[in-house]
């Protein structure tokens, strides 16, 4: 059995875990919570790009994604950013739901699983 690698471990969670040929990323959130939905989604996707690179992967290898929106009315705006970010022909399985996020200013959280 292959060992579990951890990227940026902390006392409560790590940014990602790697086991075998898969990287499981924690939910990525925006740093600037004053940004609108477009800005927050761009930030979260940028965090995903960086994290996947640390784990030896990239967005073309994302297998699945879960997106939590604080307001489902932001679905179209989120999709506009997402559609510009994903690589045609390499779109993952995806679910999007509305949820109460940990900070009321937060509009989005995105979690992905990718191959390495």
C-alpha positions in Angstrom: 0.0 0.0 0.0 1.3 3.4 -0.9 1.9 6.0 1.9 -0.3 9.1 2.3 1.5 12.3 1.5 0.2 15.6 3.0 0.5 19.1 1.5 0.7 22.0 3.9 -0.6 20.1 7.0 -1.9 22.0 9.9 -3.4 21.1 13.3 -7.0 20.7 11.9 -6.5 19.9 8.3 -4.1 19.9 5.4 -4.5 21.6 2.1 -4.4 18.2 0.3 -3.7 14.6 0.7 -2.1 12.4 -1.9 -2.6 8.6 -2.0 -1.6 6.6 -5.0 -2.4 8.4 -8.1 -5.0 10.8 -6.6 -4.8 14.2 -5.0 -7.7 15.1 -2.7 -7.8 18.9 -2.1 -9.5 20.6 0.8 -12.2 23.2 -0.1 -10.5 26.2 -1.5 -11.8 29.6 -0.6 -11.1 33.2 -1.6 -8.6 35.3 0.4 -10.4 38.6 -0.4 -13.9 38.2 0.9 -14.8 41.8 -0.2 -14.7 40.6 -3.9 -17.8 39.9 -5.8 -18.7 36.3 -6.9 -16.5 36.6 -10.0 -13.5 37.7 -8.0 -14.0 35.1 -5.3 -14.4 32.2 -7.8 -11.2 33.4 -9.7 -9.3 33.4 -6.4 -10.5 29.9 -5.4 -9.6 28.5 -8.8 -6.2 30.2 -8.6 -5.7 28.4 -5.2 -6.7 25.1 -6.8 -4.1 25.7 -9.6 -1.4 26.3 -7.1 -2.3 23.4 -4.9 -2.5 21.0 -7.8 0.9 22.1 -9.0 2.4 21.4 -5.5 0.9 17.9 -5.8 2.3 17.2 -9.3 -1.0 17.7 -11.1 -3.0 20.3 -13.0 -6.6 21.3 -13.8 -6.7 19.0 -16.9 -6.5 16.0 -14.5 -9.4 17.0 -12.2 -11.7 14.0 -11.8 -14.4 15.6 -9.8 -15.4 18.9 -8.2 -17.9 20.1 -5.6 -18.8 23.8 -5.5 -20.7 25.3 -2.7 -22.3 28.7 -3.3 -23.7 30.8 -0.5 -26.4 32.0 -2.9 -27.5 29.8 -5.8 -28.4 33.0 -7.7 -24.7 33.3 -8.3 -24.7 30.1 -10.3 -24.5 31.8 -13.8 -21.7 34.2 -12.7 -19.8 31.3 -11.2 -20.2 29.2 -14.3 -18.9 32.1 -16.5 -15.6 32.0 -14.5 -15.5 28.2 -14.4 -16.1 27.9 -18.1 -13.2 30.2 -18.9 -11.0 28.3 -16.5 -11.6 24.7 -17.4 -9.8 23.2 -20.4 -12.2 22.0 -23.2 -12.3 18.3 -23.4 -11.0 18.0 -19.8 -14.1 18.9 -17.8 -14.6 17.0 -14.5 -17.7 15.5 -13.0 -19.1 18.3 -10.9 -21.8 19.1 -8.4 -22.9 22.6 -7.3 -25.1 23.3 -4.3 -26.2 26.2 -2.1 -24.8 26.1 1.4 -24.2 28.4 4.4 -20.4 28.9 4.4 -18.2 29.5 7.4 -18.0 33.2 6.9 -21.1 35.2 5.8 -18.9 37.2 3.4 -17.7 34.1 1.6 -19.6 33.4 -1.6 -17.9 30.2 -2.8 -15.9 27.2 -1.7 -14.5 24.6 -4.2 -13.1 21.1 -3.6 -11.5 18.9 -6.2 -10.0 15.5 -6.6 -7.5 15.0 -9.4 -5.2 12.4 -10.8 -1.5 12.9 -10.7 
